[in-house]
């Protein structure tokens, strides 16, 4: 199972930020060729526990808020 989160943010930088905190993701823009790329993250959660999912959501929320400042 996975989640696709689209938005107006630097998905590559967010991917690296999450990875440095132990969370996996793939930049959505990496799946596009040409100028039609969209920004977002692809995040899998099938093997994650409820606590890991909650921690990941908190980390992602904090990271997106910090990036907006």
Secondary structure, 3 states (H helix, E strand, C coil): CEEEEECCCCHHHHHHHHHCCCCCCEEHHHHCCCCCCCCEEEEECCCCCHHHHHHHHHHHHHHHHHHHC
